Amino acid sequence: MTATYAPASGLTGTVTVAYADGTSSALPITVPDWGATTVPKGTVIAADGGKVNGSGRAQSTRTAKLYTIGVDVDPSRQLAPITLPSGPQYMGFKTPALHVFAIATDRHTA
């Protein structure tokens, strides 16, 4: 996951995790900008893609990063739908946005 055009504090949102028993939890997340020079303590950088192509495709000195963003769910309950933070209805020039590349759990079942 990463954010683009995020403020220095990152983009915030809420992940809603629903469970098969009909209950749900709203869990806050903060995602740093992909080009952030510093990230909040505890942030896991999943990938650092090296340099960013700038205007005219010239390489900039900024790096591009993807982050692992975790939320804690109840391991004793079965997950149902997961709702990700909604973005702006119109994606204008330099509109802050979250980008999700994968979703996974770390719980393995037989």
HELIX and SHEET records of a PDB file:
HELIX    1   1 SER A   55  ARG A   57  5                                   3    
SHEET    1   A 2 THR A   2  THR A   4  0                                        
SHEET    2   A 2 ALA A  97  HIS A  99 -1                                        
SHEET    1   B 3 SER A  24  VAL A  31  0                                        
SHEET    2   B 3 LEU A  11  TYR A  19 -1                                        
SHEET    3   B 3 LEU A  79  THR A  83 -1                                        
SHEET    1   C 2 VAL A  44  ASN A  53  0                                        
SHEET    2   C 2 GLN A  59  THR A  68 -1                                        
END                                                                             
